[in-house]
Amino acid sequence: MEKQTERINLPSAIGGIHQMGLHAVLFPYTDDRSLQRALKSLTHVQHALNCVTVLRREEQRDLPLHTLTNSLSIPVTTHFLNGDWQRTPHLPHEPNDIFLFLHDEDFVSTPLPDIVQAWPDHLEVVTCPSTAYSPIYKRPLLVRAQTYEAHGAHFGHLLYSDSEAGLAACLSQLEPHQILHLDVPIVRQTRRRNSRFYPDRIAYLTHLSSAGATSSDLSLPTVGVLLAAYQASTTIDTALSSLASQRVSASEILMVDDGSQDDTAPRIETWLPKLQNARLIRAPENQGKAQALNMLVPYISSDFVMELDADDWLDPFAIATIQQLVSQVSLETSLLYGNFRVWIKRMHTLQLAGVNRGRQVYQPRELLTYPLPLGPRIYRTSALKAIGGFPVPTFADGRLYEDVLVTRNLMRQGAIRYEDFTVYNVLRHADSITRQHQHAWSRFVELYQRDFHS
């Protein structure tokens, strides 16, 4: 049995006090044993608990759900997520409900404070430390139901794929006086701290929860987005949802469907009303990424434009961060790049596999030994147009390594600059073009080595 700590008594709150109902919401657990432990741990809060909702993914529908309703005096209901990434996962609730959110491997380790019985008018969220040990993150624990619906509307992609990150992003939209921070870790995790990437994850969650810009500074350079998609129906929603959730919108979003035979283009079309200054061009047949991107180059009107792959996504503050960075680069800088997080999918959930940190590249020949893809890549539009867009080599029918070749051409015209920033997320999977053609890199280097030394 978990050792109980003393109940926390909160100071008197300013403003009206209301009796609220506690509604426990358990985002999908990958392990039913951990889910059972979480349900059992709710006895710590049973005195305030009105209902429990266990969220499951569609692929878990046929799996047996072993609930411990006998330990609770209230029913436990199951709700299946429908995967509509254009909206917040719907949670049936009463007007005065306060959500107690638990995520995979979470369990309640100590009684809650009395805040639920005396919830002040101005309060929207109560946080607690993610752990008793460093590093910690002040995670949203109790969230007013109406606040969740209002501020989670743009973070469907995170709430479905990484619920803890989705709530962190919601936290960033609130004012400091609307958040109460507790000092006691009310919730613990079964195994999560054992991951060697745990510090990187805490840094990521802290970054998402931090306040950022909410409106664009008109004096800053404009930043647009280029996206080429091919057979991307399983990942495109993530990319586009991340664009729709930007705290500062991209000045333009130019997309091309490169002759997909699946429903990539129809999925993009459903997002167009939610994206500012968005345009979709449909190529009549698949021609490769370089030629597809070149279809977009004539339409670029922003000062800078970044590439977003159809299976990647951006942090909510990405465009705002990039605007600040490009405003500080010299006029000779034709390309800005930084770091990116790498994610893998296990049991239908995203797991952080580390941060790939870049370094400054000075000569084109260094691109052939650069240990990871150079990215994210933010191009000065005038420089990109001056070199004629993206090179289409004879190698591999012009379908590979356009990123390396365009960077080489830009270095011949001006400087490229590395900055230590991380706003870009990459999903590592077997179907990616890069992983499918890893064997081709050595042949590419052999054929083009002299060209990179000239």
QUIURDA-V753789 format. One record per helix or strand. SS is the DSSP state (hx for helix, st for strand). FROM is the first residue (numbers start at 1). TO is the last residue. Records with the same first field share a line. If there is no record, write none. Layout:
SS = FROM-TO + FROM-TO
//
This chain:
st = 17-18 + 21-26 + 49-56 + 76-80 + 97-102 + 106-108 + 119-120 + 125-129 + 138-144 + 179-181 + 187-189 + 223-229 + 253-257 + 278-282 + 304-307 + 312-314 + 333-346 + 349-356 + 378-380 + 415-427
hx = 32-45 + 58-60 + 69-71 + 114-116 + 145-151 + 156-161 + 163-171 + 176-178 + 192-194 + 198-209 + 236-244 + 264-274 + 289-297 + 318-326 + 364-368 + 381-386 + 395-398 + 402-413 + 433-436 + 438-453
//
